[in-house]
Amino acid sequence: LDFLGAFTDDDVHAVIDRLPPLYRAPLVLRYVEGLATKQVARALELPLGTVLSQLHRGRRLFEHEMWNYARDTGVVTALPPGQRTDPA
């Protein structure tokens, strides 16, 4: 939580902007706009399973990009233990 408290809303938006649209859209609809997962699926005209998969992968990519952003901006000087420099 201390790590997350180091970021402003602008920082979070900058990281979201780094994500590919494939993952950005479901994440924004779900976590920024507050839509239920089924509503996200309807809004994007995708099967629910596809949206769940995109949300899972998008959260992982978002976390990875948050660490990169933190390193790039000097919030942290190293990646967390076990974190790779490329997303899996």
LOPA-562093 format. One record per residue: z, y, x of N, C-alpha, C, CB in turn; residue number from 1; residue in one letter. Coordinates in Angstrom, 1 decimal. Each point is the difference from the previous one (the first is absolute). Glycine has a CB too. Layout:
REM LOPA-562093
(site (Z Y X) (Z Y X) (Z Y X) (Z Y X) NUM "A"),
...
***
This chain:
REM LOPA-562093
(site (0.0 -1.2 0.8) (0.0 1.2 -0.8) (0.0 1.3 0.9) (1.2 -1.3 -1.8) 1 "L"),
(site (-0.5 1.2 2.9) (0.0 1.2 0.9) (-1.5 0.3 0.4) (2.4 -0.6 0.8) 2 "D"),
(site (-3.1 -0.5 -0.5) (-1.4 0.1 0.4) (-0.8 0.7 -1.1) (0.2 -2.0 1.5) 3 "F"),
(site (-0.1 1.6 -2.7) (-0.7 0.6 -1.1) (0.4 1.4 -0.3) (-0.3 -2.3 -1.0) 4 "L"),
(site (1.5 2.6 1.3) (0.5 1.4 -0.3) (-0.6 1.0 1.0) (2.1 -1.0 -0.9) 5 "G"),
(site (-2.7 0.5 2.0) (-0.7 0.9 1.0) (-1.3 0.5 -0.5) (1.2 -1.2 1.8) 6 "A"),
(site (-1.7 0.7 -2.9) (-1.3 0.4 -0.5) (0.0 0.9 -1.2) (-0.9 -2.2 0.9) 7 "F"),
(site (0.0 3.1 -1.0) (-0.1 0.9 -1.1) (-1.0 -0.6 -1.0) (0.6 2.0 1.4) 8 "T"),
(site (-0.7 -1.4 -2.6) (-1.1 -0.5 -0.9) (-1.4 0.2 0.6) (1.5 0.6 -2.0) 9 "D"),
(site (-1.6 0.5 2.7) (-1.3 0.2 0.7) (-0.4 -1.1 1.0) (0.4 2.5 -0.3) 10 "D"),
(site (0.7 -3.0 1.0) (-0.3 -1.1 0.9) (-0.4 -1.2 -0.7) (1.7 0.9 1.5) 11 "D"),
(site (-1.1 -1.2 -2.6) (-0.3 -1.2 -0.8) (-1.5 0.1 -0.5) (2.5 -0.3 -0.7) 12 "V"),
(site (-2.8 1.5 0.2) (-1.4 0.2 -0.5) (-1.0 -0.1 1.1) (0.9 1.5 -1.8) 13 "H"),
(site (-0.6 -1.0 3.0) (-0.9 -0.2 1.2) (-0.2 -1.4 0.3) (0.8 2.2 0.9) 14 "A"),
(site (0.2 -3.0 -1.0) (-0.1 -1.5 0.3) (-0.8 -0.6 -1.1) (2.2 -0.1 1.2) 15 "V"),
(site (-2.0 0.4 -2.5) (-0.8 -0.5 -1.1) (-1.4 0.3 0.2) (1.9 0.2 -1.5) 16 "I"),
(site (-2.2 1.0 2.0) (-1.4 0.4 0.2) (-0.7 -0.8 1.1) (0.6 2.2 -0.7) 17 "D"),
(site (0.2 -2.8 1.6) (-0.6 -0.9 1.0) (-0.4 -1.3 -0.5) (1.4 1.1 1.6) 18 "R"),
(site (-0.9 -1.5 -2.7) (-0.3 -1.4 -0.5) (-1.4 -0.1 -0.6) (2.4 -0.3 -0.5) 19 "L"),
(site (-3.1 -0.8 0.6) (-1.3 -0.2 -0.7) (0.2 0.1 -1.5) (-0.8 -1.5 1.9) 20 "P"),
(site (-0.2 2.1 -2.6) (0.1 0.2 -1.4) (0.3 -1.3 -0.8) (-1.6 1.8 0.2) 21 "P"),
(site (1.2 -3.0 0.3) (0.3 -1.2 -0.6) (1.5 -0.2 -0.2) (-2.1 -1.0 1.0) 22 "L"),
(site (2.9 1.4 -0.1) (1.4 -0.1 -0.1) (0.7 1.2 -0.5) (-0.1 -1.6 1.9) 23 "Y"),
(site (-0.5 2.8 -1.6) (0.6 1.3 -0.3) (0.1 0.1 -1.6) (-0.9 1.0 2.1) 24 "R"),
(site (-0.2 -1.3 -2.8) (0.0 0.2 -1.4) (1.1 -0.8 -0.7) (-2.4 0.4 0.1) 25 "A"),
(site (2.5 -1.7 0.1) (1.1 -0.7 -0.7) (1.4 0.5 0.4) (-1.5 -2.0 -0.1) 26 "P"),
(site (1.7 2.3 1.3) (1.3 0.5 0.5) (0.4 1.3 -0.7) (-0.4 -1.1 2.2) 27 "L"),
(site (-0.6 2.0 -2.2) (0.3 1.3 -0.7) (0.3 -0.1 -1.4) (-1.5 1.1 1.7) 28 "V"),
(site (0.7 -1.9 -2.4) (0.2 -0.2 -1.4) (1.3 -0.7 -0.3) (-2.5 -0.2 -0.3) 29 "L"),
(site (2.9 -0.7 1.1) (1.2 -0.8 -0.2) (1.3 0.8 0.4) (-1.3 -2.1 0.3) 30 "R"),
(site (1.3 2.7 0.9) (1.2 0.5 0.5) (0.1 1.5 0.0) (0.0 -1.9 1.5) 31 "Y"),
(site (-1.1 2.6 -1.6) (0.0 1.5 -0.2) (0.0 0.4 -1.5) (-1.2 0.2 2.3) 32 "V"),
(site (0.2 -0.8 -3.0) (-0.2 0.3 -1.4) (1.0 -0.8 -0.9) (-2.4 0.5 0.5) 33 "E"),
(site (2.9 -1.6 0.0) (1.0 -0.8 -0.7) (-0.5 -1.0 -1.1) (1.4 1.9 0.5) 34 "G"),
(site (-2.7 -2.2 -0.4) (-0.6 -0.9 -0.9) (0.5 -1.5 0.2) (-2.0 1.5 -0.2) 35 "L"),
(site (2.1 -2.2 -0.8) (0.3 -1.4 0.1) (-1.2 -0.7 0.7) (1.6 0.0 -2.1) 36 "A"),
(site (-1.3 -1.2 2.7) (-1.1 -0.7 0.7) (-1.1 -0.3 -1.0) (1.6 -0.9 1.6) 37 "T"),
(site (-1.3 0.4 -2.8) (-1.1 -0.3 -1.0) (-0.8 1.3 -0.3) (1.4 -1.9 -0.9) 38 "K"),
(site (-0.7 3.0 0.8) (-0.7 1.3 -0.3) (-1.0 0.3 1.2) (2.0 0.8 -1.4) 39 "Q"),
(site (-1.5 -1.0 2.6) (-0.9 0.3 1.2) (-1.2 -0.9 -0.1) (2.0 0.6 1.4) 40 "V"),
(site (-1.8 -1.9 -1.7) (-1.2 -0.9 -0.1) (-1.0 0.5 -1.1) (1.5 -1.9 0.7) 41 "A"),
(site (-0.9 2.3 -1.8) (-0.9 0.6 -1.1) (-0.7 1.2 0.5) (1.5 -1.0 -1.8) 42 "R"),
(site (-0.8 1.9 2.4) (-0.6 1.3 0.5) (-1.1 -0.2 1.0) (2.2 1.1 -0.5) 43 "A"),
(site (-2.0 -2.1 1.4) (-1.0 -0.3 1.0) (-1.0 -1.0 -0.4) (1.7 0.6 1.7) 44 "L"),
(site (-1.5 -1.1 -2.9) (-0.9 -1.1 -0.6) (-0.1 -1.1 1.0) (-1.3 1.7 -1.2) 45 "E"),
(site (2.4 -2.2 1.6) (0.1 -1.2 0.9) (0.9 -1.0 -0.6) (-0.4 1.5 2.0) 46 "L"),
(site (0.3 -2.8 -1.6) (0.9 -1.0 -0.4) (1.4 0.3 0.6) (-1.9 -1.7 -0.1) 47 "P"),
(site (2.9 1.3 -0.7) (1.4 0.2 0.4) (0.3 -0.6 1.4) (0.7 0.1 -2.4) 48 "L"),
(site (-1.2 -1.3 2.7) (0.2 -0.6 1.3) (-0.6 0.8 1.1) (0.0 -2.2 -1.1) 49 "G"),
(site (-1.1 2.8 0.9) (-0.6 0.8 1.0) (0.8 1.2 0.3) (-2.2 -0.7 -0.7) 50 "T"),
(site (2.7 1.4 -0.3) (0.9 1.1 0.2) (1.3 -0.4 0.7) (-1.0 1.1 -2.1) 51 "V"),
(site (1.6 -2.2 1.7) (1.2 -0.4 0.7) (-0.3 -0.3 1.5) (0.8 -1.0 -2.2) 52 "L"),
(site (-1.9 0.4 2.5) (-0.4 -0.2 1.4) (-0.2 1.3 0.7) (-1.0 -2.2 -0.7) 53 "S"),
(site (0.3 3.2 0.1) (-0.2 1.3 0.6) (1.3 0.7 0.2) (-2.3 0.1 -1.0) 54 "Q"),
(site (3.2 -0.2 0.1) (1.3 0.7 0.2) (0.8 -0.6 1.1) (0.0 0.5 -2.4) 55 "L"),
(site (0.0 -1.8 2.5) (0.7 -0.7 1.1) (-0.6 0.4 1.4) (0.5 -2.0 -1.6) 56 "H"),
(site (-1.8 1.9 1.7) (-0.6 0.4 1.3) (0.1 1.4 0.2) (-1.6 -1.8 -0.3) 57 "R"),
(site (1.5 2.7 -0.7) (0.1 1.4 0.1) (1.4 0.4 0.5) (-1.7 0.3 -1.8) 58 "G"),
(site (2.7 -0.9 1.3) (1.4 0.3 0.4) (0.2 -0.4 1.5) (0.8 -0.4 -2.3) 59 "R"),
(site (-1.4 -0.7 2.7) (0.1 -0.4 1.4) (-0.7 1.0 0.9) (0.1 -2.4 -0.6) 60 "R"),
(site (-1.3 2.8 0.2) (-0.8 1.0 0.7) (0.7 1.3 0.0) (-2.1 -1.2 -0.6) 61 "L"),
(site (2.7 1.6 -0.5) (0.7 1.3 0.0) (1.1 0.0 1.0) (-0.6 0.3 -2.5) 62 "F"),
(site (1.4 -1.4 2.5) (1.1 -0.1 0.9) (-0.5 0.1 1.5) (1.3 -1.4 -1.7) 63 "E"),
(site (-2.3 0.7 2.0) (-0.6 0.1 1.3) (-0.4 1.4 0.4) (-0.8 -2.4 -0.3) 64 "H"),
(site (0.1 3.1 -0.7) (-0.5 1.3 0.3) (1.2 1.0 0.0) (-2.1 -0.5 -1.2) 65 "E"),
(site (3.2 0.3 0.5) (1.2 0.8 0.1) (0.5 0.0 1.5) (0.6 -0.4 -2.5) 66 "M"),
(site (-0.5 -0.9 3.0) (0.4 -0.1 1.4) (-0.9 0.7 1.0) (1.1 -2.2 -0.6) 67 "W"),
(site (-2.4 2.1 0.4) (-1.0 0.6 0.8) (0.2 1.6 -0.1) (-1.6 -2.0 -0.2) 68 "N"),
(site (1.7 2.4 -1.0) (0.2 1.5 -0.2) (1.3 0.5 0.6) (-1.3 -0.2 -2.2) 69 "Y"),
(site (2.3 -0.6 2.1) (1.3 0.4 0.6) (-0.1 0.0 1.5) (1.2 -1.0 -1.9) 70 "A"),
(site (-1.9 0.1 2.5) (-0.3 0.0 1.5) (-0.9 1.2 0.4) (0.3 -2.6 0.0) 71 "R"),
(site (-1.3 2.8 -0.8) (-1.0 1.1 0.3) (0.6 1.3 -0.1) (-1.8 -1.4 -0.8) 72 "D"),
(site (2.8 1.6 -0.1) (0.6 1.3 -0.2) (1.3 0.2 0.7) (-1.1 0.0 -2.2) 73 "T"),
(site (1.6 -1.1 3.0) (1.2 0.1 0.8) (1.3 -0.3 -0.8) (-1.2 1.6 1.3) 74 "G"),
(site (1.1 -2.1 -2.5) (1.2 -0.3 -0.8) (0.6 -1.2 0.7) (-0.9 0.8 -2.1) 75 "V"),
(site (0.2 -1.8 2.6) (0.5 -1.1 0.8) (-0.9 -0.1 1.3) (0.8 -1.2 -2.1) 76 "V"),
(site (-0.3 0.5 3.1) (-0.7 -0.1 1.2) (-0.5 -1.4 0.3) (1.3 1.9 0.9) 77 "T"),
(site (-0.9 -2.8 -1.8) (-0.4 -1.4 0.2) (-0.2 -0.7 -1.4) (1.1 -0.1 2.3) 78 "A"),
(site (-1.8 -1.0 -2.4) (-0.1 -0.7 -1.2) (1.2 -0.9 -0.2) (-2.5 0.0 0.2) 79 "L"),
(site (2.8 -0.3 -1.4) (1.2 -0.9 -0.2) (-0.2 -1.4 0.6) (0.5 1.3 -2.2) 80 "P"),
(site (0.5 -2.0 2.4) (-0.1 -1.4 0.6) (-1.0 -0.8 -0.8) (2.3 0.2 1.0) 81 "P"),
(site (-3.2 -0.9 -0.4) (-0.9 -0.9 -0.6) (-1.2 0.7 -0.7) (1.9 -1.4 -0.4) 82 "G"),
(site (-1.9 2.7 0.4) (-1.2 0.8 -0.6) (-1.1 0.0 1.0) (1.6 1.4 -1.4) 83 "Q"),
(site (-2.8 -1.8 0.9) (-1.2 0.1 0.8) (-0.7 1.3 -0.2) (-0.2 -2.5 -0.1) 84 "R"),
(site (-0.7 2.8 1.0) (-0.7 1.3 -0.1) (-1.2 -0.1 -0.9) (0.7 0.5 2.3) 85 "T"),
(site (-1.1 -1.7 -2.7) (-1.1 -0.2 -1.0) (0.5 -0.8 -1.2) (-1.7 0.0 1.9) 86 "D"),
(site (1.3 0.4 -3.1) (0.5 -0.7 -1.2) (-0.5 -1.4 0.0) (0.1 2.2 -1.3) 87 "P"),
(site (0.8 -3.1 0.8) (-0.4 -1.4 -0.2) (-0.7 -0.2 -1.3) (1.9 -0.7 1.5) 88 "A"),
***
